[in-house]
Amino acid sequence: MMATTAALAWVPSTHCSRHRAAATRATSALPRLARGEMLGSRVHRDGSLCYIGAMAKPVTVRGAASRGSRTTTEMCSILACYDPSGALADGREELMRALSARMRSRGPDGSGYYGNERFGLAHERLAIMDPEGGKQPIVYEEAKYSVCANGEIYNFRELQEKYGLTAAQTGSDSEVLLQLYRHMGSDFVKELNGIFGFVCVGNDGADIIAARDHCGIKPLYIGYGKGGAVWFASELKAICDQCDTIEEFPAGHYWTPEAGFVRYYSPDWDADEYRGSQDTSMVREALTQAVKDQMMSDVPIGLLLSGGLDSAVISSIIKPMLEETKQEFITFTVGQEGSPDITAARMMSEFLGTNHHEYLFTSEEACAIIPDVIYHLETYEPELIRSAIPNYFLARLAAQHVKVVLTGEGADELFAGYLYFRDAPDSASIHKELRRIFHHLHNVNCQRADRMTMAHGLEARVPFLDPKVIDAVMQVDPEYKRIDGEAKPEKHALRALFDGEIPEPVLWRTKAMQCEGVGLDWVESLQNFCEAQVTDEDLQAAAATYTINPPQSKEELYYRRIFESHFSGMDKFVHVWEGGCRAGGAAWQNEAYTRFGLKDVTQLAKGIAGVKGGA
């Protein structure tokens, strides 16, 4: 069915108070409100606590919180239509502007459109580089070249210098895509270091290329519709009713009409038989350079400080860089009072002297926000939804203060950080398992990080997933990554690199997944809430109703109903772990996780004083 403009101007409300009132109603009764209502959503709720400054006293925030100088949410999205036969030429601009507006939670600082009878490019923009001059699509009128891009190209200045591309018309990093496409054709994608999904058009629509970054940090979908038109979009919601078939654009590939998909990212370590032989001596240098590259911005940058090892490592690298440039160090944490994350993050913030902000959520808030999380996350996978809920609150908080944040995402997929690696039989099995979960990043960690931040106009950058960092860590002998009791805990190799620079309780803290460290019992409350929304009869009928990935619990069925209300028929885009959790697909039996979560959460409080529920 073709969409009309009138049908496109809704998204679920982000007003938690409204969702609290509606939380027990049937999914079909969820409110669908105009985008204008969403933009005024409150960032703090009555009675919530917010810590501002380095260990300032708790401040009770009441009423609607100010959004500072920003009056709308801002982020980037792309929408493109390659229509060589001109089947959609009539009314294409109006349609594409309306479809692109479905993704406006990713922006805009501005919306843009460019096209002719053979193609159209639409864009919702977050202005990070050259806020005034870098509006998209970027167009070279005389040469008949144009581009729309989502993400950041960190090495754009280096590439402009390398190839003598001195005639840039803007200060936007995205312009280098246009320059390189004109200069060297499709091969330029191999030169890029960044996070991106983009479409470049050449020769007034006669040539086109689309590409996605090396491990799917930024999202991209491809669809095939009326009259042979090929669609590209940052999110499913923009094209789910425009195409006969839709596919996720594979990470590390580019696409042209002539060649189809071409894999450009194929590192040597990406084979089960590969055996790394290096020590960890090159890791810190690569990670430090990645952080430096990703600090590129014309606007302030913050850090999502979970209180875990990975964000603590990033924070220790960032601190001297900010001191050198005399910039404020701004950090953000989410959790429940007394949780491991909150306790450890306060310790780390005090150690670093950061301007620290917290959002303390309740279990009731977590339950109320489920519909919004699923709408933006575009999944029904329970482990991912649980971890996305606190990320949603965290991104909403950070978006009050900055447009860009760095995170510690990706370290566990490189250093074997998850607790089920305790049961790995040998180092060869560790490398094989790391390859498996690395190639799921685009559907798990990256999807969560992108969608939750994008929902609030915030860009998340991931230094651990820089290609050079990935290479440096994957070339390390996997024996360095083996867990051997308390003497050599998970991610020992990474911890050892920063010994003496991070407070001991944080440096040697037990690994906690996103949904675990923010509170030791809130997931149980969440699951109890979901069970109350579903009858025994409904669960018994679920296998017949949902033949793809049938729900195995009332929690899963509750999430599935909400997903289907927005994305009916889009089941194949949902990544479901074999065995119901990340650990379930490992080649060995694990003693740590089930599809319902970590078996023993009390271990997460070990060594951290003041944690409620800790041993």
C-alpha positions as CSV (number, residue, x, y, z in Angstrom):
1,M,0.0,0.0,0.0
2,M,1.3,3.4,-0.9
3,A,1.6,5.8,2.0
4,T,-0.1,9.2,2.0
5,T,1.1,12.3,3.6
6,A,-1.7,12.3,6.1
7,A,-0.8,8.9,7.4
8,L,2.8,9.7,8.1
9,A,2.9,12.4,10.8
10,W,2.7,10.3,13.9
11,V,5.1,8.7,16.3
12,P,4.4,7.3,19.8
13,S,4.5,9.9,22.5
14,T,7.5,9.9,24.8
15,H,5.6,11.3,27.7
16,C,6.2,8.7,30.4
17,S,3.3,10.0,32.5
18,R,0.9,9.3,29.7
19,H,2.3,5.8,29.2
20,R,2.1,5.1,32.9
21,A,-1.6,5.7,32.6
22,A,-1.9,3.6,29.5
23,A,0.6,0.9,30.3
24,T,-2.1,-1.7,31.2
25,R,-4.2,-1.1,28.2
26,A,-4.1,-3.3,25.1
27,T,-1.2,-2.6,22.7
28,S,-3.7,-1.6,20.0
29,A,-4.9,1.3,22.2
30,L,-1.4,2.9,22.5
31,P,-1.6,6.7,21.7
32,R,-0.3,7.9,18.4
33,L,0.5,11.5,18.7
34,A,1.8,14.2,16.4
35,R,5.5,14.8,16.4
36,G,5.1,18.3,17.7
37,E,3.7,16.8,21.0
38,M,6.8,14.6,21.3
39,L,9.3,17.4,21.1
40,G,8.3,18.8,24.4
41,S,8.8,15.6,26.3
42,R,10.2,16.1,29.8
43,V,13.7,14.8,30.6
44,H,13.2,14.6,34.3
45,R,10.1,13.3,36.2
46,D,8.7,14.4,39.5
47,G,10.9,13.1,42.3
48,S,13.8,12.0,40.0
49,L,17.3,12.8,41.2
50,C,19.9,14.5,39.0
51,Y,23.6,14.9,40.0
52,I,25.2,17.8,38.3
53,G,28.8,18.7,38.7
54,A,31.6,16.7,40.3
55,M,29.8,14.9,43.2
56,A,27.3,17.8,43.8
57,K,24.5,17.2,46.2
58,P,21.4,15.5,44.8
59,V,18.9,17.8,43.3
60,T,15.2,16.9,43.1
61,V,13.9,17.9,39.7
62,R,10.3,18.8,39.4
63,G,8.3,19.8,36.4
64,A,9.5,20.1,32.8
65,A,13.3,20.3,32.5
66,S,14.8,22.9,30.2
67,R,16.4,21.7,27.0
68,G,18.8,24.6,27.0
69,S,19.2,26.4,23.7
70,R,17.9,23.4,21.7
71,T,14.2,23.5,20.9
72,T,13.9,20.3,18.9
73,T,15.5,16.9,18.9
74,E,18.3,16.6,16.3
75,M,19.9,13.7,14.5
76,C,20.8,12.4,11.0
77,S,18.8,10.1,8.7
78,I,18.9,9.4,5.0
79,L,16.2,8.3,2.5
80,A,17.0,7.7,-1.2
81,C,15.1,6.4,-4.1
82,Y,16.8,5.2,-7.3
83,D,14.1,5.1,-9.9
84,P,15.8,4.8,-13.4
85,S,12.4,4.2,-15.2
86,G,10.8,7.2,-13.6
87,A,7.9,5.2,-12.3
88,L,7.6,7.3,-9.2
89,A,8.6,10.7,-10.7
90,D,5.1,12.3,-10.2
91,G,4.8,13.4,-6.6
92,R,8.1,11.9,-5.5
93,E,9.4,14.9,-3.6
94,E,6.2,15.3,-1.6
95,L,6.2,11.6,-0.8
96,M,9.8,11.4,0.1
97,R,9.7,14.4,2.4
98,A,6.8,12.8,4.2
99,L,8.5,9.4,4.5
100,S,11.7,11.1,5.7
101,A,9.7,12.9,8.4
102,R,9.0,9.5,10.0
103,M,12.7,9.6,11.0
104,R,12.7,13.2,12.3
105,S,13.6,12.0,15.8
106,R,17.0,11.7,14.3
107,G,16.8,15.4,13.4
108,P,16.6,18.0,12.2
109,D,18.8,20.9,12.4
110,G,17.4,21.0,8.9
111,S,15.6,18.9,6.3
112,G,16.6,18.7,2.7
113,Y,15.6,17.2,-0.7
114,Y,17.3,17.0,-4.1
115,G,16.4,14.9,-7.1
116,N,15.1,14.6,-10.7
117,E,12.9,12.2,-12.6
118,R,15.4,9.3,-11.9
119,F,16.3,9.7,-8.3
120,G,15.5,11.5,-5.0
121,L,17.6,12.2,-1.9
122,A,16.0,13.3,1.4
123,H,17.8,14.1,4.6
124,E,17.2,15.0,8.3
125,R,20.3,16.6,9.7
126,L,22.2,16.8,13.0
127,A,24.7,19.6,12.5
128,I,28.0,18.5,14.1
129,M,30.6,19.5,11.5
130,D,30.1,22.9,9.9
131,P,26.6,23.5,11.4
132,E,25.9,26.4,9.1
133,G,27.4,25.3,5.8
134,G,27.0,21.6,5.7
135,K,23.4,21.2,4.9
136,Q,22.4,18.1,3.0
137,P,21.9,16.8,0.4
138,I,25.2,18.3,-0.8
139,V,25.0,19.0,-4.5
140,Y,27.6,19.8,-7.2
141,E,25.2,21.4,-9.7
142,E,27.6,21.7,-12.6
143,A,29.0,18.2,-12.2
144,K,25.6,16.7,-11.5
145,Y,26.8,14.9,-8.4
146,S,25.0,14.7,-5.0
147,V,25.2,12.9,-1.7
148,C,23.2,12.3,1.5
149,A,24.9,10.7,4.4
150,N,24.3,9.6,8.0
151,G,27.3,9.4,10.3
152,E,30.8,10.8,10.4
153,I,33.9,10.3,8.3
154,Y,36.7,10.7,10.8
155,N,39.6,10.8,8.2
156,F,38.0,13.2,5.8
157,R,40.7,15.9,6.1
158,E,43.4,13.2,5.7
159,L,41.7,12.0,2.5
160,Q,41.3,15.5,1.1
161,E,45.0,16.0,1.6
162,K,46.0,12.6,0.2
163,Y,44.1,13.0,-3.0
164,G,44.5,16.8,-3.4
165,L,40.8,17.5,-3.0
166,T,41.2,21.1,-2.2
167,A,38.0,22.5,-3.7
168,A,35.6,21.6,-0.8
169,Q,32.5,23.9,-0.8
170,T,31.6,23.2,2.9
171,G,33.3,22.2,6.1
172,S,31.2,19.1,6.4
173,D,32.9,15.7,6.6
174,S,30.3,14.2,4.3
175,E,31.4,16.3,1.3
176,V,34.5,14.1,1.0
177,L,32.2,11.3,-0.2
178,L,31.2,13.3,-3.2
179,Q,34.7,14.4,-3.9
180,L,36.1,10.8,-3.7
181,Y,33.3,9.3,-5.8
182,R,34.1,11.8,-8.6
183,H,37.8,11.2,-8.2
184,M,38.1,7.4,-8.1
185,G,34.7,5.7,-8.4
186,S,33.4,3.0,-6.1
187,D,36.8,2.0,-4.8
188,F,36.9,5.0,-2.5
189,V,34.7,3.3,0.1
190,K,37.8,1.2,1.1
191,E,39.5,4.4,2.2
192,L,37.0,5.5,4.7
193,N,37.3,5.5,8.5
194,G,34.0,6.3,10.1
195,I,30.5,5.4,11.0
196,F,28.2,5.8,8.0
197,G,25.3,4.9,5.8
198,F,25.2,7.0,2.6
199,V,24.0,7.3,-1.0
200,C,26.1,9.1,-3.7
201,V,24.6,9.9,-7.1
202,G,26.7,10.8,-10.2
203,N,26.0,12.1,-13.7
204,D,22.5,13.4,-12.8
205,G,21.3,9.9,-11.7
206,A,23.0,7.7,-14.3
207,D,25.4,6.4,-11.6
208,I,24.7,5.6,-7.9
209,I,26.5,4.0,-5.0
210,A,25.2,3.2,-1.5
211,A,27.4,2.0,1.4
212,R,27.4,1.0,5.1
213,D,30.3,1.2,7.5
214,H,32.5,-1.8,8.3
215,C,30.5,-3.3,11.2
216,G,27.1,-1.7,10.9
217,I,27.5,1.0,13.5
218,K,25.1,3.1,11.5
219,P,21.9,1.5,10.1
220,L,20.9,1.2,6.5
221,Y,18.1,-0.7,4.7
222,I,17.5,-1.4,1.0
223,G,14.1,-2.1,-0.5
224,Y,12.7,-2.9,-3.9
225,G,9.4,-1.3,-4.9
226,K,7.1,-0.2,-7.7
227,G,8.5,0.0,-11.2
228,G,11.9,-1.4,-10.2
229,A,12.6,1.5,-7.8
230,V,15.3,0.8,-5.2
231,W,14.9,2.5,-1.9
232,F,17.5,3.2,0.9
233,A,16.6,4.3,4.4
234,S,18.3,4.7,7.8
235,E,15.3,3.0,9.5
236,L,12.6,0.5,8.6
237,K,9.8,2.8,9.5
238,A,10.5,5.1,6.5
239,I,10.0,2.4,3.8
240,C,8.1,-0.5,5.5
241,D,5.0,0.3,3.4
242,Q,6.7,1.4,0.2
243,C,8.5,-1.8,-0.9
244,D,7.6,-5.3,-2.0
245,T,10.7,-6.7,-0.3
246,I,13.2,-5.1,2.1
247,E,16.7,-6.3,3.2
248,E,19.1,-5.0,5.8
249,F,22.0,-3.5,4.0
250,P,25.0,-5.7,5.0
251,A,27.7,-4.1,7.0
252,G,31.1,-3.6,5.3
253,H,29.5,-3.6,1.8
254,Y,28.7,-1.1,-0.9
255,W,26.1,-1.5,-3.6
256,T,25.8,-0.3,-7.3
257,P,23.2,-1.3,-9.9
258,E,25.9,-3.0,-12.0
259,A,27.7,-5.0,-9.3
260,G,25.1,-5.4,-6.6
261,F,26.6,-5.9,-3.1
262,V,30.4,-5.8,-2.9
263,R,32.2,-6.6,0.3
264,Y,34.9,-4.1,1.0
265,Y,35.7,-4.9,4.6
266,S,37.5,-8.3,4.8
267,P,40.2,-8.3,7.5
268,D,42.7,-11.1,7.8
269,W,41.5,-12.1,11.3
270,D,38.0,-12.8,10.0
271,A,38.4,-16.6,9.7
272,D,37.8,-19.4,12.3
273,E,41.3,-20.9,11.6
274,Y,43.1,-17.5,12.2
275,R,45.3,-17.5,15.3
276,G,46.5,-14.2,16.6
277,S,50.1,-14.1,17.7
278,Q,50.6,-10.6,19.0
279,D,50.7,-9.3,22.5
280,T,48.7,-6.2,23.6
281,S,51.4,-3.6,23.2
282,M,49.8,-2.0,20.1
283,V,46.3,-1.8,21.6
284,R,46.6,1.3,23.7
285,E,48.2,3.3,20.9
286,A,45.4,2.3,18.4
287,L,42.7,3.1,20.9
288,T,44.1,6.4,21.9
289,Q,44.3,7.4,18.2
290,A,40.7,6.3,17.7
291,V,39.5,8.4,20.6
292,K,41.4,11.4,19.2
293,D,39.9,10.9,15.8
294,Q,36.4,10.6,17.2
295,M,36.7,13.7,19.3
296,M,36.3,15.5,15.9
297,S,33.4,18.0,16.3
298,D,32.4,21.6,16.1
299,V,30.1,21.1,19.1
300,P,30.7,19.9,22.7
301,I,31.2,16.2,23.3
302,G,30.3,14.1,26.4
303,L,30.9,10.6,27.6
304,L,28.4,7.9,28.6
305,L,30.1,6.7,31.8
306,S,28.5,3.5,33.0
307,G,31.0,2.9,35.8
308,G,32.2,-0.2,34.0
309,L,35.7,-0.9,32.7
310,D,35.2,0.0,29.0
311,S,33.8,3.6,29.6
312,A,36.4,4.1,32.3
313,V,39.2,3.2,29.9
314,I,37.8,5.7,27.3
315,S,37.5,8.4,30.1
316,S,41.1,8.0,31.1
317,I,42.2,8.6,27.5
318,I,39.8,11.5,27.0
319,K,40.8,13.5,30.1
320,P,44.3,14.8,29.0
321,M,42.9,15.6,25.6
322,L,40.2,17.8,27.1
323,E,42.6,19.4,29.5
324,E,44.9,20.3,26.6
325,T,42.1,22.0,24.7
326,K,40.6,23.5,27.9
327,Q,37.2,21.8,27.3
328,E,34.8,20.7,30.0
329,F,34.6,17.0,30.7
330,I,30.9,16.1,30.8
331,T,29.8,12.6,31.8
332,F,26.4,10.9,32.0
333,T,25.1,7.8,33.9
334,V,21.8,6.1,34.3
335,G,20.6,3.6,36.9
336,Q,18.6,3.0,40.0
337,E,19.8,4.4,43.4
338,G,22.3,2.1,44.9
339,S,23.0,0.2,41.7
340,P,26.5,-0.9,40.7
341,D,26.6,1.4,37.7
342,I,25.6,4.5,39.7
343,T,27.9,3.7,42.5
344,A,30.9,3.0,40.3
345,A,30.3,6.0,38.0
346,R,30.2,8.4,40.9
347,M,33.5,7.0,42.0
348,M,35.0,7.5,38.5
349,S,33.5,11.0,38.1
350,E,35.0,12.1,41.4
351,F,38.3,10.6,40.4
352,L,38.3,12.5,37.1
353,G,36.6,15.7,38.3
354,T,33.9,15.6,35.6
355,N,30.7,17.6,35.3
356,H,28.6,14.6,36.0
357,H,24.9,14.1,35.3
358,E,22.7,11.2,36.4
359,Y,19.2,10.0,35.7
360,L,17.8,7.7,38.4
361,F,14.8,5.8,37.0
362,T,12.2,3.7,38.7
363,S,11.0,0.3,37.6
364,E,7.6,1.9,36.9
365,E,9.2,4.3,34.5
366,A,11.0,1.4,32.8
367,C,7.7,-0.4,32.2
368,A,6.0,2.7,30.9
369,I,8.6,3.4,28.3
370,I,8.6,0.0,26.7
371,P,6.3,1.1,23.7
372,D,8.6,4.0,22.8
373,V,11.7,1.8,23.1
374,I,10.4,-0.9,20.8
375,Y,9.2,1.7,18.2
376,H,12.6,3.3,18.0
377,L,14.6,0.1,18.4
378,E,12.6,-1.7,15.7
379,T,12.9,-5.1,17.4
380,Y,11.1,-7.5,19.8
381,E,14.3,-9.3,21.0
382,P,14.0,-9.4,24.8
383,E,17.7,-9.2,25.7
384,L,18.1,-6.2,23.5
385,I,15.0,-4.4,24.7
386,R,16.0,-4.9,28.4
387,S,19.4,-3.3,27.7
388,A,17.9,-0.5,25.6
389,I,15.5,0.8,28.2
390,P,18.2,2.3,30.5
391,N,20.0,3.5,27.3
392,Y,16.8,5.4,26.3
393,F,16.8,7.3,29.6
394,L,20.5,7.9,29.4
395,A,20.4,9.3,25.9
396,R,17.5,11.6,26.8
397,L,19.5,13.0,29.7
398,A,22.7,13.5,27.6
399,A,20.7,15.2,24.8
400,Q,20.0,18.1,27.1
401,H,23.6,19.0,27.2
402,V,25.5,17.7,24.1
403,K,25.0,16.5,20.6
404,V,27.8,13.9,20.6
405,V,28.9,11.3,23.1
406,L,31.6,8.6,23.2
407,T,30.8,5.2,24.5
408,G,32.6,2.0,25.5
409,E,30.6,-0.2,23.1
410,G,32.4,-3.1,21.4
411,A,35.1,-4.0,23.9
412,D,33.4,-7.2,25.0
413,E,33.2,-8.5,21.5
414,L,37.0,-7.9,21.1
415,F,38.3,-8.9,24.6
416,A,35.9,-11.8,25.4
417,G,34.2,-9.7,28.1
418,Y,31.0,-11.6,28.7
419,L,30.8,-13.9,31.7
420,Y,30.0,-17.0,29.7
421,F,33.6,-16.9,28.3
422,R,34.5,-18.3,31.7
423,D,33.4,-21.7,30.4
424,A,35.3,-21.5,27.0
425,P,37.3,-24.7,26.6
426,D,40.3,-23.2,24.8
427,S,41.7,-20.1,23.1
428,A,40.7,-21.3,19.6
429,S,37.1,-21.5,20.8
430,I,37.4,-17.9,22.1
431,H,38.4,-16.5,18.7
432,K,35.7,-18.4,16.9
433,E,33.1,-17.1,19.4
434,L,34.3,-13.6,19.1
435,R,33.9,-13.7,15.4
436,R,30.3,-15.0,15.8
437,I,29.2,-12.2,18.2
438,F,31.2,-9.5,16.3
439,H,29.2,-10.2,13.2
440,H,26.0,-9.7,15.2
441,L,27.0,-6.3,16.4
442,H,25.0,-4.5,13.8
443,N,21.8,-6.1,15.1
444,V,22.6,-5.9,18.8
445,N,25.0,-3.3,20.5
446,C,25.2,-1.1,17.5
447,Q,21.5,-1.1,16.9
448,R,20.8,-0.3,20.5
449,A,23.4,2.5,20.7
450,D,22.3,4.1,17.4
451,R,18.5,3.9,17.9
452,M,18.3,5.0,21.5
453,T,20.6,8.0,21.0
454,M,19.0,8.8,17.6
455,A,15.6,8.9,19.3
456,H,16.9,11.9,21.2
457,G,19.0,13.7,18.6
458,L,22.3,12.4,19.9
459,E,25.2,10.9,18.1
460,A,27.1,8.0,19.7
461,R,30.7,7.2,18.7
462,V,32.4,4.0,19.5
463,P,36.3,4.1,19.6
464,F,36.6,0.4,20.4
465,L,35.0,-0.3,17.0
466,D,37.5,1.7,15.0
467,P,38.9,-0.6,12.3
468,K,42.5,-0.2,13.5
469,V,41.5,-0.9,17.1
470,I,39.6,-4.0,15.9
471,D,42.6,-5.2,14.0
472,A,45.0,-4.6,16.9
473,V,42.9,-6.6,19.4
474,M,41.9,-9.4,17.1
475,Q,45.6,-9.9,16.2
476,V,46.3,-10.5,19.9
477,D,46.9,-14.2,20.8
478,P,43.5,-15.3,22.2
479,E,45.3,-16.9,25.1
480,Y,45.5,-13.4,26.5
481,K,41.7,-13.3,26.6
482,R,41.2,-16.6,28.5
483,I,39.6,-16.2,31.9
484,D,41.3,-18.0,34.8
485,G,39.3,-17.4,38.0
486,E,39.8,-14.3,40.1
487,A,43.5,-14.1,39.2
488,K,42.7,-13.5,35.6
489,P,39.1,-12.2,35.2
490,E,37.3,-11.3,32.0
491,K,39.1,-8.6,29.9
492,H,42.2,-9.1,32.0
493,A,44.3,-8.0,29.0
494,L,42.5,-4.6,28.8
495,R,42.5,-4.1,32.6
496,A,46.3,-4.6,32.7
497,L,46.9,-1.9,30.2
498,F,45.3,0.7,32.5
499,D,46.4,-0.6,35.9
500,G,47.2,2.3,38.2
501,E,45.2,4.8,36.1
502,I,41.6,3.8,37.1
503,P,40.4,3.3,40.7
504,E,40.8,-0.4,41.7
505,P,37.1,-1.1,42.4
506,V,36.2,0.1,38.8
507,L,39.2,-1.4,37.1
508,W,38.6,-4.9,38.5
509,R,34.8,-4.7,38.6
510,T,32.9,-7.8,37.3
511,K,31.4,-7.4,33.8
512,A,27.8,-6.3,33.8
513,M,25.6,-6.1,30.7
514,Q,23.6,-2.9,30.0
515,C,20.5,-4.1,31.7
516,E,22.3,-5.6,34.8
517,G,24.5,-2.9,36.2
518,V,21.8,-0.3,36.3
519,G,19.9,-2.2,39.1
520,L,20.0,-5.7,40.5
521,D,16.3,-6.4,40.6
522,W,14.6,-4.1,38.1
523,V,14.6,-6.7,35.3
524,E,12.5,-9.0,37.5
525,S,10.0,-6.2,38.0
526,L,10.0,-5.6,34.3
527,Q,9.3,-9.2,33.6
528,N,6.5,-9.3,36.2
529,F,4.9,-6.3,34.6
530,C,5.0,-8.0,31.2
531,E,3.5,-11.2,32.5
532,A,0.6,-9.2,33.9
533,Q,-0.3,-8.0,30.4
534,V,-0.6,-11.4,28.9
535,T,-2.9,-14.3,29.7
536,D,-1.9,-18.0,29.8
537,E,-4.2,-18.6,26.9
538,D,-2.5,-15.9,24.8
539,L,0.9,-17.5,25.4
540,Q,-0.4,-21.0,24.5
541,A,-1.7,-19.6,21.2
542,A,1.5,-17.6,20.4
543,A,3.2,-20.3,18.4
544,A,0.3,-20.5,16.0
545,T,0.0,-16.7,15.7
546,Y,3.7,-16.0,15.3
547,T,5.3,-18.7,13.2
548,I,8.6,-16.9,12.9
549,N,10.5,-16.7,16.2
550,P,7.5,-17.7,18.3
551,P,7.5,-16.1,21.8
552,Q,8.7,-18.4,24.6
553,S,7.5,-16.3,27.5
554,K,4.9,-13.7,28.4
555,E,7.6,-11.0,28.3
556,E,8.5,-12.0,24.8
557,L,4.8,-12.0,23.7
558,Y,4.2,-8.6,25.1
559,Y,7.1,-7.1,23.2
560,R,6.1,-8.9,20.1
561,R,2.6,-7.4,20.1
562,I,3.9,-3.9,20.3
563,F,6.4,-4.6,17.5
564,E,3.7,-6.0,15.2
565,S,1.5,-2.9,15.8
566,H,4.2,-0.8,14.0
567,F,6.1,-3.3,11.8
568,S,3.8,-6.1,10.8
569,G,5.5,-8.5,8.5
570,M,9.0,-7.3,9.3
571,D,9.9,-10.3,11.4
572,K,13.0,-11.2,9.4
573,F,14.8,-8.0,10.5
574,V,14.7,-9.0,14.1
575,H,17.8,-10.7,15.3
576,V,17.0,-13.5,17.8
577,W,19.8,-15.2,19.6
578,E,20.0,-19.0,19.3
579,G,18.9,-20.3,22.7
580,G,17.3,-16.9,23.5
581,C,20.4,-15.1,24.6
582,R,23.9,-14.2,23.4
583,A,25.5,-17.0,25.4
584,G,23.0,-19.5,24.0
585,G,24.7,-19.7,20.6
586,A,28.2,-20.4,21.9
587,A,29.8,-23.7,21.1
588,W,30.0,-24.6,24.8
589,Q,27.5,-24.8,27.6
590,N,27.5,-21.8,29.9
591,E,26.7,-21.5,33.6
592,A,26.0,-17.7,33.6
593,Y,23.0,-16.9,31.4
594,T,19.6,-18.1,30.4
595,R,17.1,-16.4,28.0
596,F,15.8,-14.6,31.1
597,G,19.1,-13.0,32.0
598,L,22.1,-13.4,34.3
599,K,21.5,-16.2,36.9
600,D,23.4,-14.6,39.7
601,V,23.2,-10.8,39.7
602,T,24.8,-10.4,43.2
603,Q,28.3,-11.0,41.8
604,L,28.0,-7.6,40.0
605,A,28.2,-5.8,43.3
606,K,31.5,-7.4,44.3
607,G,34.1,-5.0,45.5
608,I,31.9,-1.9,45.2
609,A,30.9,-0.4,48.5
610,G,27.3,0.9,48.9
611,V,25.6,-1.2,46.3
612,K,22.1,-2.3,47.4
613,G,21.6,-6.0,47.2
614,G,25.3,-6.7,47.0
615,A,27.0,-9.6,48.6
